[in-house]
Amino acid sequence: MKLILLHKLKRVQLGLGLMLGIVFGFLLQKGGATRYDVIIGQLLLKDFTVVKIMLSAVLTGMIGIHLLRSLGLVSLHPKPGSVGTSLVGGLLFGIGFGVLGYCPGTIAGACAQGSLDALCGGVVGILIGAALLAALYPKLEAGLFRKGSFGELTLPGLFKVNPWVVVLPVAGLIGGLLFWLEKAGL
């Protein structure tokens, strides 16, 4: 009953998504992740600000989503995946990230702070990439994207355990890594 009620409130969901996106962008900017030198420092393994921000986001999101799922407030719908889609996505993301020094989230934050390189290179690159994917999708979906399909598999599903059996140890590992990075001054 709760899920059906929440699912019908599309405008509320969209508004909440927009507000959370703005907060996330603000936090990315405040954390320094929208600055080119911080991103390049991360790629050169000299500045771990981005890793700490992303690990914090993964930790918060993982615990939050699974807590909401346990309370019956959300249901998860994992998308099917494959080695082919992961390779193509990872390759395109890596090229864009390496060449421009931004990922999609930091591009939006950098645009909001007035960085022209993010606007001209990043947004234009995203639009060109999206157009190319849309044009090539039927051929890719019929071929490369089907290679190594693993469906809607999740780690709890793979191990046939309650999700908390995976979430809690992974949260501990991420928390430990964040603590170590901070203690090491990285």
Order of alpha helices (4+ residues) and beta strands (2+ residues): alpha-alpha-alpha-alpha-beta-alpha-alpha-alpha-beta-alpha-alpha
